[in-house]
Amino acid sequence: MAPDEHGDIWSLCGNPSTHLLIGYQGGVSITPESPKVGSDIHVQVKGNLLQDVTGGKVDIDLSIMSMIKIKKQLDLCDVLRSDIMGNKECPLKAGDLDLDAIAWIPKELPKLPLEGNIRISDQDGNTVTCIHLNFKLQ
């Protein structure tokens, strides 16, 4: 996947040429294209993982119309083993990788613009992948 490839509501963030997960052409999808409160959002990333990932962090840094901040740091292995990621194994082995996440968007969130980054880093702090989101909740 080219470093400048993106969808209508997402783009790669940071320096994609240094990411450990190299997405395949068309390998990132986020559905629905207009995420709605009170429903699921589905994020899928398919690509080639350049090296084993034995641990790390998931950093979530989002804001809703620059008023409501959502900032969390989660353990990567805990996230991978969760229902959100379909109970994947940790560590992640180098080679073909399919990350598939489904998350519920609470209906209590206001229908306003959402923007921010979700960055996955490995045990050494290297960026596995980073996705920038920018859309209006429906």
Phi, psi and chi 1 to 4 in degrees:
 res  aa     phi    psi   chi1   chi2   chi3   chi4
   1 MET       -  135.4  174.6  168.5   34.4      -
   2 ALA   -68.7  143.7      -      -      -      -
   3 PRO   -57.9  -25.0  -24.7   32.5      -      -
   4 ASP   -97.2    6.6   60.8  -13.8      -      -
   5 GLU   -68.5  142.9 -176.0  174.2  -26.5      -
   6 HIS  -159.6  168.1   59.8   85.3      -      -
   7 GLY  -106.3 -173.5      -      -      -      -
   8 ASP   -66.5  -31.4  -69.2  -22.2      -      -
   9 ILE  -117.7    5.2   63.6  172.0      -      -
  10 TRP  -145.0  159.5   68.7  -89.4      -      -
  11 SER  -152.5  163.1   60.2      -      -      -
  12 LEU   -76.8  145.5  -65.6  175.4      -      -
  13 CYS  -118.8  170.6   47.2      -      -      -
  14 GLY    70.5 -146.9      -      -      -      -
  15 ASN  -108.2   95.3 -179.0   -5.2      -      -
  16 PRO   -56.1  -24.7  -25.1   34.5      -      -
  17 SER   -70.2  -14.0   66.4      -      -      -
  18 THR  -101.4   -2.0   64.6      -      -      -
  19 HIS   -66.7  143.0  -68.6 -175.7      -      -
  20 LEU   -78.2  -21.2  -63.1  177.8      -      -
  21 LEU  -104.3  111.9  178.3   59.1      -      -
  22 ILE   -95.9  108.6  -53.1  -58.4      -      -
  23 GLY   -67.8  142.6      -      -      -      -
  24 TYR   -72.9  157.4  -63.5  134.6      -      -
  25 GLN   -53.2  123.7 -174.3   71.8   30.1      -
  26 GLY    70.6   16.7      -      -      -      -
  27 GLY   -82.3   -3.4      -      -      -      -
  28 VAL  -115.8  129.8  176.8      -      -      -
  29 SER  -140.3  141.9   68.4      -      -      -
  30 ILE  -129.6  121.2  -61.1  177.1      -      -
  31 THR  -131.2  147.4   53.6      -      -      -
  32 PRO   -73.8  165.1   28.7  -33.7      -      -
  33 GLU   -66.6  -24.0  -72.5 -174.9   18.9      -
  34 SER  -120.3   85.6  -62.5      -      -      -
  35 PRO   -56.9  141.2  -26.3   36.8      -      -
  36 LYS  -119.7  141.6  -64.3  174.8  176.0   52.3
  37 VAL   -65.6  147.8  -62.4      -      -      -
  38 GLY    76.6   19.8      -      -      -      -
  39 SER  -148.7  174.5   64.3      -      -      -
  40 ASP   -84.2  151.8  -74.0  -24.8      -      -
  41 ILE  -118.0  137.0 -176.1  168.4      -      -
  42 HIS  -117.9  119.7 -177.7 -163.7      -      -
  43 VAL  -116.8  127.0  179.9      -      -      -
  44 GLN  -129.2  131.7 -172.1  172.1   35.7      -
  45 VAL  -128.7  122.3 -179.8      -      -      -
  46 LYS  -118.7  131.6  -65.9 -179.8 -177.5 -178.5
  47 GLY  -173.8 -166.2      -      -      -      -
  48 ASN  -111.2  118.2 -179.3   42.5      -      -
  49 LEU   -85.9  121.8 -174.7   60.9      -      -
  50 LEU   -73.4  -25.1  -60.2  178.3      -      -
  51 GLN  -152.4  160.7   63.9 -171.8   43.2      -
  52 ASP   -59.6  142.9  -71.5   -4.2      -      -
  53 VAL  -119.1  111.8  174.4      -      -      -
  54 THR   -95.9   -8.0   59.0      -      -      -
  55 GLY   179.6 -174.5      -      -      -      -
  56 GLY   148.9 -161.4      -      -      -      -
  57 LYS  -132.6  154.1  -58.9  -72.0 -179.2 -160.5
  58 VAL  -116.7  114.5  176.8      -      -      -
  59 ASP  -102.4  120.6  -70.6  -63.6      -      -
  60 ILE  -110.0  121.5  -59.4  166.9      -      -
  61 ASP  -136.8   91.2 -171.9    3.3      -      -
  62 LEU  -123.0  154.4  -57.2  172.2      -      -
  63 SER  -138.7  145.0   65.2      -      -      -
  64 ILE  -105.5  110.6  -62.2  174.3      -      -
  65 MET    49.6   37.5 -156.5  169.1  157.8      -
  66 SER    56.8   13.3  -59.6      -      -      -
  67 MET  -108.3  -45.3  -65.0 -176.0  -61.0      -
  68 ILE  -102.9  117.9  -59.1  169.4      -      -
  69 LYS  -100.2  134.0  -55.7  -73.8 -174.8 -174.3
  70 ILE  -119.9  107.0  -58.2  166.5      -      -
  71 LYS  -132.2  115.7 -166.6  168.6 -178.0   97.7
  72 LYS  -140.9  148.8  -68.1 -175.1  178.7 -175.8
  73 GLN  -123.3  122.6 -174.4  176.5   73.7      -
  74 LEU  -119.8  152.4  -53.1  169.5      -      -
  75 ASP   -72.3  127.9 -180.0   82.2      -      -
  76 LEU   -58.6  -46.1  175.6   58.9      -      -
  77 CYS   -64.7  -37.1  -71.1      -      -      -
  78 ASP   -62.5  -41.5  -71.3  -13.5      -      -
  79 VAL   -65.7  -45.5  171.8      -      -      -
  80 LEU   -60.0  -37.8  -71.5  170.2      -      -
  81 ARG   -80.4   -4.2  -67.6 -177.5 -169.9  117.9
  82 SER   -83.7  168.2   72.6      -      -      -
  83 ASP   -62.1  -32.1  -69.5  -17.7      -      -
  84 ILE   -57.2  -39.3  -70.0  171.9      -      -
  85 MET   -99.3    8.5  -63.1  -65.9  -67.2      -
  86 GLY    74.7   28.8      -      -      -      -
  87 ASN    56.7   52.1  -56.7  -60.3      -      -
  88 LYS   -74.2  161.3  -78.1 -142.2  176.6  -64.7
  89 GLU   -82.9  152.3  -68.4  -64.9  -43.7      -
  90 CYS  -131.3  128.6 -170.6      -      -      -
  91 PRO   -80.9  164.6   28.7  -33.1      -      -
  92 LEU   -89.4  131.4  -63.5  171.6      -      -
  93 LYS   -89.7  145.9  -63.7  -67.3 -175.1 -170.5
  94 ALA   -59.2  147.9      -      -      -      -
  95 GLY   119.8 -159.1      -      -      -      -
  96 ASP   -59.1  134.7  -74.3  -22.7      -      -
  97 LEU  -140.9  137.9 -177.9   65.1      -      -
  98 ASP  -127.5  106.3 -174.6   -5.8      -      -
  99 LEU   -98.1  130.3  -65.9  176.5      -      -
 100 ASP  -136.3  114.8 -157.9   -3.5      -      -
 101 ALA  -124.1  138.3      -      -      -      -
 102 ILE  -127.3  123.6  -62.1  174.7      -      -
 103 ALA  -130.7  147.0      -      -      -      -
 104 TRP   -86.0  133.8  175.6 -102.8      -      -
 105 ILE   -98.6  112.4  -58.2  172.8      -      -
 106 PRO   -58.4  139.8  -21.4   31.8      -      -
 107 LYS   -69.8  -14.5   62.9 -177.2  176.5 -174.7
 108 GLU   -75.1  -16.1  -64.5   79.6   17.9      -
 109 LEU   -68.6  141.0  -71.9  176.8      -      -
 110 PRO   -71.6  150.4   22.7  -29.5      -      -
 111 LYS   -82.5   76.9  -64.0  177.6 -179.0  177.7
 112 LEU  -132.6  169.4  -64.7  169.2      -      -
 113 PRO   -62.7  137.3  -24.3   34.6      -      -
 114 LEU  -119.4  135.6  178.1  142.5      -      -
 115 GLU  -147.5  145.8 -174.9  172.3    6.1      -
 116 GLY   156.3 -173.3      -      -      -      -
 117 ASN  -119.7  147.6  -63.2  -28.2      -      -
 118 ILE  -122.2  114.8  -61.8  173.7      -      -
 119 ARG  -117.2  130.0  177.9 -178.8  178.5  -97.3
 120 ILE  -106.9  125.9  -60.9  173.8      -      -
 121 SER  -120.2  156.9   57.8      -      -      -
 122 ASP   -91.0 -173.2   72.2   -1.0      -      -
 123 GLN   -61.4  -20.4   62.4  -80.3   -3.7      -
 124 ASP  -102.6    5.0  -60.8  -41.7      -      -
 125 GLY    85.9    4.4      -      -      -      -
 126 ASN   -75.9  144.7  -59.6  -50.1      -      -
 127 THR   -74.7  120.6  -60.7      -      -      -
 128 VAL   -77.9  -52.0  175.0      -      -      -
 129 THR  -159.4  159.5 -166.9      -      -      -
 130 CYS  -144.4  125.6 -177.9      -      -      -
 131 ILE  -120.0  127.0  -65.0  178.6      -      -
 132 HIS   -95.4  128.1  177.9   79.0      -      -
 133 LEU  -107.4  143.7  -60.1  172.1      -      -
 134 ASN  -155.4  101.3 -172.3    0.6      -      -
 135 PHE  -158.2  167.9   56.9   83.4      -      -
 136 LYS  -103.0  125.4 -177.2  178.2 -175.3  -65.8
 137 LEU   -65.2  136.8  -74.1  168.7      -      -
 138 GLN  -101.0      -  -58.2  -64.5  -50.1      -
